[in-house]
Amino acid sequence: MAEQLNAEIVAIGTEILLGEITDTNSVYLARALRDLGINLYFMTSVGDNEARIEAAIRLALSRAQIVITCGGLGPTVDDMTRQGVAQATDRTLTFHQSLLDAIAARFSGFRVQMTENNRRQAYVPDRAVIIENAVGTAPAFAVEQDDRVVISLPGVPREMKYLWVEKVVPYLRERYSIITTIIKARNFKTAGIGESTLDDMLGDELLHASNPTIGLAAHAGVIDIRITAKADTSEQADAMIADFETKVKARVGEYIFGADADTIEGALLEVLKARGLTLAVIEAGVASIVGERLKGADTGIVKALHMFDDLAGAAAFNIEPDSTIRQIAERLAAAVAEQAGADVGLAIVSLSDTEDDRADAEELSATAVVYGDKRRSRSYGLGGKSETARVWTGTWAMAQVWRMLREE
């Protein structure tokens, strides 16, 4: 049955390990396997090295019935998937004239002369099931070994996706008598709480459940609670998730601001509107963070958005230059709220316009939220132009406003 099947993905290509390309193929296949109800516990990336490809495939075969490789099936010398699969399954490579003829026909259709190195693509592991590639030149194949199989697909995403849908899924359904098991997931998003505290509040009973399962994923200022259920029908999976949702909300519901595609800025605007409150924002010395995410919001809710390249631009707010970065942020938040006649002030400031990312080294940047007599602030060792500052500080600040208002 599908729920007993394990798969593993092996992405092949040195360019992945060098960070030159993003491995979208593995993400696509992971979701596709989930939709088939096939477990996926490991994804591996390996460079264009025959011995390492062989080792990765042997390891994958030791723990999964279905091993899917992506990439390395082209005509050049660094395309080594064929050799790696053959060695991992103790086979030799066999030349197929029919494959070479098909490749030549593809090139002829393109009105391009086929080069001799394309002959490499006509070699596949002995006794492999050939998977014809109607949208590219690299043939795919499946090597069956007892109850296990290695399926090798090209790395070009368009070709890989076509072959997966048209060839591989029907093949897997027939070989393993797969009756589709539904796997559904839902993400609930929390703010204003740390990951360890959230873990403790959820407790072992929920976190160690086998179906549905719960997982935590920390992002910049937000933590996802992912509930995943496996069932025979979509309705059953939905019911299982709904049951766990009730249990999760009973324990940590006060920290949940949304689910799936919901954003913290959307939740913030919603709570401000519900409470009849307004917000003013000032950013100085940082790339626009909150301003960009709140641009276009109802002006009846967001009263002002001030963005300055450095602290000098915020001089009109009369902030003492010898203050600490957190004091500057708090005073700016209070000043911008007062000037705009807003209920809540939010400030993100930086003393450094660098891309430095020294989280614990020194105070370079800070966020602050002021609401009445309540103040919350935090400093960072982040330069105002760093990617971490751009993503993290704005999300944290908006999460603090949302949490502050929810606490009332």
QUIBELMO-V939372 format. One record per backbone hydrogen bond with DSSP energy under -0.5 kcal/mol. CO is the residue of the C=O (numbers start at 1). NH is the residue of the N-H. E is the energy in kcal/mol with one decimal. If there is no record, write none. Layout:
co=[CO CO]
nh=[NH NH]
e=[E E]
This chain:
co=[1 2 5 6 6 7 7 8 9 9 10 10 11 13 13 14 15 15 16 22 23 24 25 26 27 28 29 30 31 32 33 33 34 36 39 42 44 46 47 49 50 51 52 53 54 55 56 57 58 60 60 65 65 66 66 67 67 68 69 70 72 72 76 78 80 81 82 83 84 85 86 87 92 94 95 96 97 98 99 100 101 102 103 104 105 106 107 107 108 115 116 117 118 119 120 122 122 124 125 128 129 130 131 132 133 137 140 141 142 142 143 145 148 149 149 150 150 151 151 152 153 155 156 156 157 158 159 160 161 162 163 163 164 167 168 169 170 171 172 173 173 174 177 178 182 184 186 186 187 188 189 189 190 194 195 196 197 198 199 202 203 203 204 206 212 213 215 217 219 222 223 224 224 225 225 226 226 227 228 228 229 231 233 234 235 236 237 238 239 240 241 242 243 244 245 246 247 248 248 249 252 253 255 255 258 259 263 264 265 266 267 268 269 270 271 272 272 273 278 279 279 280 281 282 283 284 289 290 291 294 298 298 301 301 304 306 308 308 310 311 312 314 315 320 324 325 326 327 328 329 330 331 332 333 334 335 336 337 337 343 344 345 346 347 348 349 352 354 356 357 358 358 359 362 364 364 365 366 367 368 369 370 371 374 376 378 380 380 381 383 384 386 387 388 388 389 389 391 392 393 394 395 396 397 398 399 400 401 402 403 405]
nh=[4 5 39 65 66 41 42 68 11 44 12 70 46 16 17 18 20 21 19 24 27 28 29 30 31 32 33 34 35 36 37 38 37 181 7 9 11 13 49 53 54 55 56 57 58 59 60 61 62 63 64 67 149 8 68 69 151 10 153 12 81 82 79 80 84 85 86 87 88 89 91 90 126 124 97 100 101 102 103 104 105 106 107 108 109 110 111 112 111 118 119 120 121 122 123 96 124 94 128 130 142 132 140 134 136 139 131 152 129 144 150 148 145 67 151 143 152 69 153 141 71 157 159 160 161 162 163 164 165 166 167 168 169 171 172 173 174 175 176 177 178 177 179 180 231 229 188 227 260 225 257 258 223 198 199 200 201 202 203 206 206 207 208 209 211 228 226 224 221 219 190 217 226 188 227 215 228 186 212 213 184 182 237 238 239 240 241 242 243 244 245 246 247 248 249 250 251 251 252 253 255 256 191 257 189 262 267 268 269 270 271 272 273 274 275 276 277 276 344 303 304 346 306 348 308 350 293 294 295 297 301 302 279 303 281 283 285 286 313 314 315 317 318 323 328 329 330 331 332 333 334 335 336 337 338 339 340 341 342 372 280 370 282 368 284 366 384 385 383 359 361 362 381 364 351 352 380 349 378 347 376 345 374 371 369 367 364 365 358 386 287 390 391 392 393 393 394 395 396 397 398 399 400 401 402 403 404 405 406 407 408]
e=[-1.7 -1.5 -2.3 -1.1 -2.0 -1.0 -0.6 -2.8 -0.5 -3.0 -0.5 -2.0 -2.6 -1.3 -1.0 -1.8 -2.0 -1.1 -1.2 -1.9 -0.7 -2.3 -2.7 -2.4 -1.9 -2.3 -2.8 -2.1 -2.2 -1.0 -0.6 -2.5 -1.3 -0.9 -2.8 -1.4 -3.4 -2.7 -2.2 -2.7 -2.4 -2.3 -2.4 -2.3 -2.7 -2.3 -2.1 -2.6 -1.2 -1.4 -1.0 -0.5 -2.4 -2.2 -0.5 -0.5 -3.3 -3.1 -2.8 -2.9 -1.6 -0.6 -1.8 -1.1 -2.4 -3.0 -2.3 -2.5 -2.2 -1.6 -3.3 -1.2 -3.0 -2.1 -0.5 -1.7 -2.7 -2.0 -2.5 -2.7 -2.3 -1.8 -2.2 -2.5 -2.2 -1.4 -0.5 -2.5 -1.1 -1.7 -2.1 -1.6 -1.3 -1.7 -1.6 -2.0 -0.5 -3.3 -1.8 -0.7 -2.4 -0.7 -1.9 -0.8 -0.6 -0.7 -2.8 -3.0 -3.5 -0.6 -2.2 -2.4 -3.1 -2.8 -0.6 -2.9 -0.6 -2.8 -0.6 -1.5 -2.0 -0.5 -0.5 -2.8 -2.7 -1.8 -2.6 -2.4 -2.3 -2.9 -2.2 -2.6 -2.7 -1.7 -3.0 -2.5 -2.1 -2.8 -2.4 -0.5 -1.1 -0.5 -0.5 -0.7 -2.8 -2.9 -0.5 -2.9 -3.1 -3.2 -2.7 -1.1 -1.8 -2.5 -2.6 -2.1 -2.4 -2.2 -1.8 -0.5 -0.5 -2.3 -2.5 -1.2 -0.5 -2.3 -3.2 -3.0 -1.2 -3.5 -2.5 -1.9 -0.6 -2.8 -0.6 -2.1 -0.5 -2.2 -0.7 -2.6 -2.5 -2.7 -2.0 -2.5 -2.2 -2.3 -2.3 -2.5 -2.1 -1.9 -2.7 -1.9 -1.5 -2.9 -2.7 -1.6 -0.9 -0.8 -2.9 -1.7 -2.1 -1.2 -2.0 -0.5 -2.9 -2.2 -2.1 -2.5 -2.4 -1.9 -2.2 -2.3 -2.3 -2.5 -1.9 -0.8 -2.7 -0.7 -1.9 -2.5 -1.0 -2.2 -2.8 -2.0 -3.0 -1.7 -1.4 -2.0 -0.8 -2.3 -2.2 -2.5 -3.1 -0.9 -2.6 -2.6 -1.7 -0.6 -1.1 -1.3 -1.6 -2.0 -2.4 -1.3 -2.6 -2.1 -2.5 -2.6 -2.5 -2.3 -2.1 -2.6 -2.9 -1.6 -2.1 -2.7 -2.0 -1.0 -2.6 -0.7 -2.4 -2.7 -2.3 -2.3 -2.3 -2.6 -3.2 -2.4 -2.9 -0.6 -1.3 -0.9 -0.8 -1.0 -3.2 -0.6 -3.0 -2.5 -2.2 -2.5 -2.3 -2.7 -2.3 -2.5 -2.7 -2.5 -3.1 -2.1 -3.3 -2.0 -1.6 -2.1 -1.9 -3.3 -0.5 -0.9 -0.7 -1.2 -2.7 -2.5 -2.4 -2.4 -2.1 -1.9 -2.5 -2.7 -2.6 -2.3 -2.2 -2.0 -0.9]
